[in-house]
Amino acid sequence: MVPQDSNTPVVFDVFTLVVLRRPDDAPEMSQEELDELQARHLAYRADLRWQGVLVANGPFDAQSDPSYRGMSLFDCDLAEAARLSDADPSVMAGRLTYDVMEWWVPSDSFAFPLAGRAIGDRRYLPDYEPRQADDPGPFFHGTKADLKPGDMLGPGYRSNYGEGRTANFVYLTANPEGAALAAALAAGEGRGRVYRVEPTGLFEDDPNVTNKKFPGNPTRSFRTQHPLRIVEEVLEVKGPDPDVVQRIRASMEALNGLGIEAINE
């Protein structure tokens, strides 16, 4: 099992990379032939960019091994990246070969605003096992949904963040003011509502906020893949300042524009 401490990232963005190399047996060509081949190579890469499957690419310079020529980041799986690389005119001509691989980077290290969408897969570190959070509660959930005691609230709804992907988790907090803020930010019409809830299974620290600005989980925010049981609506919780809500909404819109998604794995 992977050690779980604040210095060990457990959530990563995983990208598909292709590294281009000059093979030892590359055929000799005249300068005119090389110029023509390079033009077709660049045109092919530009077409992949236009299709959206190639997110970023470019040549190396000052590399210690001159056989390494450049790198490309694809928005597809390894097999498709290899198939597309095989069709590159310079690869077909034998002047280039390639290595295809996954690149694991701590989550939110990169954003690709020109892509207009989130790039890469969010994954846990292999062999990482979510740890039951140590918090006695009580717990709260903020939403605009009109629920009654005994209702079950689980994952599978549209996320309020990023592209609005289906959420794999449902969120809870031991901070009622935090739940009130979440309710104010939630999608949908009507007033925000705060409910006292009971988790029905394992819940863990929310990696979207844990060990970010401050170590640990000072906001007492959690997530679970198990349903939450609604206990009661909490009416006496003070709502957030409207200016705070507006600032957070603006920040969320900026992150959406950069293609940054909530951690959903």
C-alpha positions as CSV (number, residue, x, y, z in Angstrom):
1,M,0.0,0.0,0.0
2,V,1.3,3.5,-0.9
3,P,2.3,5.6,2.1
4,Q,-0.3,8.2,2.7
5,D,1.1,11.5,4.0
6,S,0.9,15.2,3.0
7,N,4.2,14.9,1.0
8,T,3.0,12.1,-1.3
9,P,0.6,13.2,-4.0
10,V,-2.1,10.6,-4.5
11,V,-4.2,12.3,-7.3
12,F,-2.6,12.8,-10.7
13,D,-3.5,14.0,-14.2
14,V,-2.3,11.4,-16.6
15,F,-1.3,12.5,-20.2
16,T,-0.5,10.5,-23.3
17,L,2.9,11.5,-24.6
18,V,4.8,10.7,-27.8
19,V,8.5,11.4,-27.9
20,L,10.0,11.5,-31.4
21,R,13.5,10.1,-32.0
22,R,15.9,9.9,-34.9
23,P,16.7,6.2,-35.4
24,D,20.2,5.0,-35.9
25,D,19.3,3.6,-39.3
26,A,17.5,6.6,-40.7
27,P,17.9,6.8,-44.5
28,E,20.1,9.4,-46.1
29,M,18.2,12.0,-48.1
30,S,19.1,15.1,-50.1
31,Q,18.4,18.5,-48.6
32,E,15.5,19.0,-51.1
33,E,14.0,15.7,-50.0
34,L,14.4,16.5,-46.4
35,D,12.7,19.9,-46.8
36,E,9.8,18.4,-48.6
37,L,9.4,15.6,-46.0
38,Q,9.6,18.2,-43.2
39,A,6.8,20.2,-44.8
40,R,4.6,17.1,-44.9
41,H,5.5,16.2,-41.3
42,L,4.5,19.7,-40.1
43,A,1.3,19.7,-42.2
44,Y,0.3,16.4,-40.7
45,R,0.9,17.6,-37.2
46,A,-1.1,20.8,-37.9
47,D,-4.0,18.7,-39.1
48,L,-4.0,16.6,-35.9
49,R,-4.0,19.9,-33.9
50,W,-7.0,21.1,-36.0
51,Q,-8.8,17.8,-35.3
52,G,-8.2,18.3,-31.6
53,V,-6.5,15.0,-30.9
54,L,-3.0,16.7,-30.7
55,V,-3.0,19.2,-27.8
56,A,0.6,20.4,-27.8
57,N,3.8,19.6,-29.7
58,G,7.2,21.0,-30.5
59,P,10.8,20.3,-31.1
60,F,13.6,19.8,-28.5
61,D,16.7,22.1,-28.4
62,A,20.0,21.8,-26.6
63,Q,19.1,18.2,-25.7
64,S,22.0,16.0,-24.4
65,D,21.1,13.3,-26.8
66,P,20.5,14.8,-30.3
67,S,18.5,11.8,-31.4
68,Y,15.6,13.1,-29.4
69,R,13.7,15.4,-31.8
70,G,10.5,16.5,-30.2
71,M,7.5,15.7,-28.0
72,S,3.7,15.6,-28.5
73,L,0.8,15.5,-26.0
74,F,-2.2,13.7,-27.3
75,D,-5.8,13.7,-26.1
76,C,-6.4,9.9,-26.7
77,D,-5.2,6.6,-25.4
78,L,-1.8,5.0,-26.1
79,A,-3.0,2.8,-28.9
80,E,-4.6,5.7,-30.8
81,A,-1.5,7.9,-30.3
82,A,0.7,5.1,-31.7
83,R,-1.6,4.6,-34.7
84,L,-1.5,8.3,-35.5
85,S,2.2,8.5,-35.0
86,D,2.7,5.5,-37.4
87,A,0.9,7.6,-40.1
88,D,3.3,10.6,-39.7
89,P,5.1,11.0,-43.0
90,S,8.5,11.3,-41.3
91,V,7.9,8.0,-39.4
92,M,6.7,6.3,-42.5
93,A,9.9,7.5,-44.3
94,G,12.1,6.1,-41.5
95,R,13.5,9.4,-40.6
96,L,11.7,9.4,-37.2
97,T,10.6,6.8,-34.8
98,Y,8.8,7.3,-31.5
99,D,8.1,6.2,-27.9
100,V,4.6,6.4,-26.5
101,M,3.9,6.6,-22.8
102,E,1.8,7.9,-20.0
103,W,3.0,10.9,-18.1
104,W,1.7,11.1,-14.5
105,V,1.7,14.7,-13.1
106,P,0.3,15.9,-9.7
107,S,-3.3,17.1,-10.4
108,D,-3.8,20.7,-11.6
109,S,-0.1,21.1,-12.5
110,F,-1.0,22.0,-16.1
111,A,-3.9,23.6,-18.0
112,F,-4.4,23.9,-21.7
113,P,-6.7,26.8,-22.4
114,L,-6.3,26.6,-26.1
115,A,-7.8,23.1,-26.1
116,G,-11.1,24.5,-24.7
117,R,-11.6,21.5,-22.5
118,A,-10.0,19.4,-19.8
119,I,-7.1,17.2,-21.0
120,G,-5.8,14.0,-19.4
121,D,-7.4,11.5,-17.0
122,R,-7.6,12.1,-13.2
123,R,-6.4,9.0,-11.4
124,Y,-5.3,7.9,-8.0
125,L,-1.7,6.8,-7.5
126,P,-1.6,3.0,-8.2
127,D,-2.3,0.9,-5.1
128,Y,-3.6,3.9,-3.2
129,E,-6.6,3.0,-1.0
130,P,-8.9,5.7,0.3
131,R,-8.7,6.1,4.1
132,Q,-11.7,6.5,6.3
133,A,-11.7,10.0,7.5
134,D,-11.5,10.5,11.3
135,D,-14.2,13.0,12.1
136,P,-17.2,12.4,14.4
137,G,-19.5,14.9,12.7
138,P,-22.3,15.9,12.7
139,F,-22.3,16.2,8.9
140,F,-24.0,18.6,6.5
141,H,-24.7,18.8,2.8
142,G,-25.6,22.0,0.8
143,T,-27.8,21.8,-2.3
144,K,-30.8,23.5,-4.0
145,A,-32.7,20.2,-4.1
146,D,-35.9,20.0,-2.0
147,L,-35.4,16.8,0.1
148,K,-37.2,15.3,3.1
149,P,-35.9,13.2,6.0
150,G,-35.1,9.6,4.9
151,D,-34.3,10.6,1.3
152,M,-31.0,9.2,0.0
153,L,-28.6,11.4,-1.9
154,G,-25.8,9.7,-3.8
155,P,-23.3,10.3,-6.6
156,G,-24.3,10.3,-10.3
157,Y,-25.5,13.9,-10.6
158,R,-24.1,16.6,-12.8
159,S,-21.1,18.3,-11.1
160,N,-21.3,22.1,-10.4
161,Y,-17.7,22.4,-11.5
162,G,-15.7,22.3,-14.8
163,E,-17.6,20.9,-17.7
164,G,-20.4,19.6,-15.5
165,R,-19.4,15.9,-15.7
166,T,-21.3,13.3,-13.8
167,A,-19.9,13.3,-10.2
168,N,-18.6,10.0,-9.0
169,F,-18.9,11.2,-5.4
170,V,-21.3,13.0,-3.1
171,Y,-19.8,15.6,-0.7
172,L,-20.4,16.3,3.0
173,T,-18.8,18.6,5.6
174,A,-18.7,18.9,9.3
175,N,-18.8,22.7,8.8
176,P,-22.4,23.9,8.4
177,E,-21.3,27.3,7.1
178,G,-19.3,25.4,4.4
179,A,-22.5,23.5,3.5
180,A,-24.4,26.8,3.2
181,L,-21.7,28.1,0.8
182,A,-22.0,25.0,-1.3
183,A,-25.7,25.4,-1.4
184,A,-25.4,29.0,-2.6
185,L,-23.0,27.9,-5.4
186,A,-25.0,24.8,-6.4
187,A,-26.6,24.7,-9.9
188,G,-30.3,25.0,-10.2
189,E,-33.1,27.4,-9.2
190,G,-34.6,28.2,-5.8
191,R,-33.0,28.8,-2.4
192,G,-30.0,27.0,-1.1
193,R,-30.7,24.4,1.5
194,V,-28.5,22.8,4.2
195,Y,-29.3,19.3,5.4
196,R,-27.9,17.3,8.2
197,V,-26.9,14.0,6.7
198,E,-25.6,10.6,7.8
199,P,-23.0,8.8,5.6
200,T,-23.9,5.2,4.9
201,G,-20.4,4.0,4.0
202,L,-16.8,4.9,4.0
203,F,-16.0,8.6,3.5
204,E,-12.6,10.2,2.9
205,D,-11.0,13.6,2.9
206,D,-12.0,15.6,-0.1
207,P,-8.8,15.8,-2.2
208,N,-10.0,19.0,-3.9
209,V,-9.3,20.9,-0.7
210,T,-7.1,18.6,1.5
211,N,-3.5,19.8,1.9
212,K,-4.0,22.8,-0.5
213,K,-3.6,26.2,1.1
214,F,-3.2,24.7,4.6
215,P,-2.0,21.2,5.7
216,G,-4.6,18.6,6.5
217,N,-8.3,19.1,6.2
218,P,-9.1,22.3,8.1
219,T,-12.4,22.8,6.3
220,R,-13.5,19.3,7.5
221,S,-14.7,18.5,3.9
222,F,-15.2,14.9,2.8
223,R,-16.6,12.8,-0.1
224,T,-18.1,9.4,-0.4
225,Q,-19.3,7.0,-3.1
226,H,-22.0,5.8,-0.8
227,P,-25.4,7.6,-0.4
228,L,-26.0,10.1,2.3
229,R,-29.2,9.8,4.3
230,I,-31.1,13.0,4.9
231,V,-31.8,13.5,8.6
232,E,-33.3,17.0,8.6
233,E,-33.1,20.4,7.0
234,V,-31.1,22.9,9.1
235,L,-32.7,26.3,9.0
236,E,-30.6,28.3,11.4
237,V,-27.4,28.3,9.4
238,K,-26.3,31.7,8.4
239,G,-25.8,32.1,4.6
240,P,-22.6,33.3,3.0
241,D,-21.9,36.9,2.2
242,P,-23.2,37.6,-1.4
243,D,-19.9,39.3,-2.3
244,V,-18.0,36.1,-1.3
245,V,-20.3,34.0,-3.4
246,Q,-19.8,36.3,-6.4
247,R,-16.0,36.2,-6.1
248,I,-16.0,32.4,-5.8
249,R,-18.3,32.1,-8.9
250,A,-15.9,34.3,-10.8
251,S,-13.0,32.1,-9.7
252,M,-14.9,28.9,-10.7
253,E,-15.6,30.4,-14.2
254,A,-11.9,31.2,-14.6
255,L,-11.0,27.6,-13.7
256,N,-13.6,26.3,-16.1
257,G,-12.1,28.4,-18.9
258,L,-8.7,26.8,-18.2
259,G,-10.2,23.3,-18.4
260,I,-9.5,22.6,-14.7
261,E,-11.9,20.0,-13.3
262,A,-12.7,18.9,-9.8
263,I,-11.0,15.6,-8.8
264,N,-13.5,13.0,-9.7
265,E,-11.6,9.7,-9.2
